[in-house]
Structure formats: C-alpha cells, structure tokens
C-alpha cells in the first residue's frame, strides 16, 4: 500500500504563489508517474500536471505552474505562481505504484483558495 501526504494549500490573493508538496510512503516496489489533479465545486476532477521523467501540464496552468520531483524522497512539488480565482479547488496528489500490482493511489487533498 502507498500513502500520499499532501501539504502546502491555503488562502492566497490573486497573483500570489503557493507551493504544494506530496510525499509517498508505505510498502511498494516502485512508483512510476506522480501528479496533481484538482476538483472545484460542481466540477469533475481534472489533471493539473504529471511527472514521469517528462512533465505534462494542463493548458490552463502552462507557464504558471511547475511540477518537480525528488526521487530520493518519493516526493513531488507543485509550484503555483500567478494564481487566479479559477485555480480555487481541492488539489489531489496521485501516484501510480507497484505494491504487488500496479494501481493508482490518491491523497486526501489539500484546499487551495485564491481570492480576487
């Protein structure tokens, strides 16, 4: 099993910055991709950014958000700059890991609120 612990959410004014962290722990052989997804009220969960060697971003965050990964700590980060009110959502960490079988794991989520 894999546990994902997120941190770094909060309230920020438009134009501000936040940095999210997600650390993976537990019993697993290896982790392939990790990433961030978000879900705003009334919306479905959507991809924000993923990293598996290469990075992939949603068009809405390109140029503003940067995902990075520390492979030695099984941790990913999401640096969010130039935040907009429409970035307000619960941000979830995701990892695809092999703990006997490949499957997706999710964190509990961290709230990001951007005020106008």
C-alpha positions as a Markdown table, in Angstrom:
| # | Residue | x | y | z |
|---|---|---|---|---|
| 1 | Unk | 0.0 | 0.0 | 0.0 |
| 2 | Unk | 1.0 | 3.6 | -0.6 |
| 3 | Unk | 0.1 | 6.6 | 1.5 |
| 4 | Unk | 0.3 | 10.1 | 0.0 |
| 5 | Unk | 0.6 | 13.1 | 2.3 |
| 6 | Unk | -0.1 | 16.5 | 0.8 |
| 7 | Unk | 0.7 | 19.8 | 2.3 |
| 8 | Unk | 1.0 | 23.5 | 1.3 |
| 9 | Unk | -2.5 | 24.5 | 0.5 |
| 10 | Unk | -4.1 | 27.7 | 1.8 |
| 11 | Unk | -5.6 | 31.0 | 1.0 |
| 12 | Unk | -3.8 | 33.5 | -1.3 |
| 13 | Unk | -4.7 | 36.6 | -3.2 |
| 14 | Unk | -4.9 | 36.6 | -7.0 |
| 15 | Unk | -1.4 | 36.9 | -8.4 |
| 16 | Unk | 0.2 | 35.2 | -5.5 |
| 17 | Unk | 2.0 | 31.9 | -5.2 |
| 18 | Unk | 1.8 | 28.6 | -3.3 |
| 19 | Unk | 3.9 | 25.5 | -3.2 |
| 20 | Unk | 2.3 | 22.1 | -2.7 |
| 21 | Unk | 4.1 | 19.0 | -1.6 |
| 22 | Unk | 3.2 | 15.3 | -1.7 |
| 23 | Unk | 5.3 | 12.6 | 0.0 |
| 24 | Unk | 4.7 | 8.9 | -0.8 |
| 25 | Unk | 5.3 | 6.3 | 1.9 |
| 26 | Unk | 4.4 | 2.8 | 2.6 |
| 27 | Unk | 5.1 | -0.6 | 1.1 |
| 28 | Unk | 5.8 | -0.6 | -2.6 |
| 29 | Unk | 8.4 | -1.7 | -5.1 |
| 30 | Unk | 8.5 | 1.4 | -7.3 |
| 31 | Unk | 6.5 | 4.4 | -8.4 |
| 32 | Unk | 6.0 | 5.4 | -12.0 |
| 33 | Unk | 4.2 | 8.6 | -12.6 |
| 34 | Unk | 3.1 | 11.1 | -9.9 |
| 35 | Unk | 1.0 | 14.1 | -10.4 |
| 36 | Unk | -1.5 | 16.6 | -9.3 |
| 37 | Unk | -5.2 | 16.8 | -10.0 |
| 38 | Unk | -7.8 | 19.3 | -8.8 |
| 39 | Unk | -11.6 | 19.4 | -8.3 |
| 40 | Unk | -13.6 | 22.6 | -8.0 |
| 41 | Unk | -17.1 | 22.5 | -6.6 |
| 42 | Unk | -19.6 | 21.2 | -9.1 |
| 43 | Unk | -16.8 | 20.1 | -11.5 |
| 44 | Unk | -15.2 | 16.8 | -12.2 |
| 45 | Unk | -11.6 | 16.1 | -11.2 |
| 46 | Unk | -9.1 | 17.3 | -13.8 |
| 47 | Unk | -5.4 | 16.9 | -14.5 |
| 48 | Unk | -3.1 | 19.7 | -13.4 |
| 49 | Unk | 0.3 | 18.3 | -14.0 |
| 50 | Unk | 2.1 | 14.9 | -14.1 |
| 51 | Unk | 5.7 | 13.9 | -14.0 |
| 52 | Unk | 7.3 | 10.6 | -15.0 |
| 53 | Unk | 10.7 | 11.7 | -16.3 |
| 54 | Unk | 8.9 | 14.1 | -18.6 |
| 55 | Unk | 6.3 | 16.6 | -17.5 |
| 56 | Unk | 2.8 | 17.2 | -18.7 |
| 57 | Unk | 0.6 | 20.2 | -17.9 |
| 58 | Unk | -3.0 | 21.2 | -18.4 |
| 59 | Unk | -3.2 | 24.1 | -20.9 |
| 60 | Unk | -4.8 | 26.3 | -18.2 |
| 61 | Unk | -1.7 | 26.2 | -16.0 |
| 62 | Unk | 1.1 | 26.1 | -18.5 |
| 63 | Unk | 3.6 | 28.9 | -17.8 |
| 64 | Unk | 2.3 | 29.4 | -14.3 |
| 65 | Unk | 2.7 | 26.1 | -12.5 |
| 66 | Unk | 5.8 | 23.9 | -12.3 |
| 67 | Unk | 5.9 | 20.3 | -11.2 |
| 68 | Unk | 9.1 | 18.8 | -9.8 |
| 69 | Unk | 10.1 | 15.5 | -8.2 |
| 70 | Unk | 12.7 | 14.3 | -5.7 |
| 71 | Unk | 13.1 | 10.7 | -6.5 |
| 72 | Unk | 15.2 | 10.1 | -3.4 |
| 73 | Unk | 12.3 | 11.2 | -1.1 |
| 74 | Unk | 9.4 | 9.9 | -3.3 |
| 75 | Unk | 8.1 | 13.5 | -3.1 |
| 76 | Unk | 6.6 | 15.8 | -5.7 |
| 77 | Unk | 6.1 | 19.5 | -5.6 |
| 78 | Unk | 3.8 | 21.9 | -7.4 |
| 79 | Unk | 5.0 | 25.5 | -7.6 |
| 80 | Unk | 2.0 | 27.6 | -8.4 |
| 81 | Unk | 2.6 | 31.2 | -9.5 |
| 82 | Unk | 0.3 | 33.9 | -10.8 |
| 83 | Unk | -2.6 | 32.2 | -9.2 |
| 84 | Unk | -6.1 | 33.1 | -10.4 |
| 85 | Unk | -9.5 | 32.7 | -8.7 |
| 86 | Unk | -10.3 | 29.9 | -11.1 |
| 87 | Unk | -7.5 | 27.9 | -9.7 |
| 88 | Unk | -9.5 | 27.5 | -6.5 |
| 89 | Unk | -10.1 | 23.8 | -5.9 |
| 90 | Unk | -9.1 | 20.8 | -3.8 |
| 91 | Unk | -5.8 | 19.6 | -5.1 |
| 92 | Unk | -5.1 | 15.8 | -5.0 |
| 93 | Unk | -1.8 | 14.0 | -5.3 |
| 94 | Unk | -1.8 | 10.9 | -7.4 |
| 95 | Unk | 0.8 | 8.1 | -7.7 |
| 96 | Unk | 0.9 | 5.0 | -9.9 |
| 97 | Unk | 2.8 | 2.5 | -7.9 |
| 98 | Unk | 3.7 | -1.2 | -7.9 |
| 99 | Unk | 2.9 | -2.7 | -4.5 |
| 100 | Unk | 2.4 | -6.2 | -5.8 |
| 101 | Unk | 0.3 | -4.9 | -8.7 |
| 102 | Unk | 0.2 | -1.6 | -10.5 |
| 103 | Unk | -2.5 | 0.7 | -9.3 |
| 104 | Unk | -3.3 | 4.4 | -8.7 |
| 105 | Unk | -3.2 | 5.9 | -5.3 |
| 106 | Unk | -4.7 | 9.2 | -4.1 |
| 107 | Unk | -4.0 | 11.6 | -1.3 |
| 108 | Unk | -6.7 | 13.2 | 0.9 |
| 109 | Unk | -6.5 | 16.5 | -0.9 |
| 110 | Unk | -5.5 | 20.0 | 0.1 |
| 111 | Unk | -7.6 | 23.1 | -0.4 |
| 112 | Unk | -6.3 | 26.0 | -2.5 |
| 113 | Unk | -8.4 | 29.2 | -2.4 |
| 114 | Unk | -7.5 | 32.2 | -4.5 |
| 115 | Unk | -9.3 | 35.4 | -3.7 |
| 116 | Unk | -9.9 | 38.1 | -6.2 |
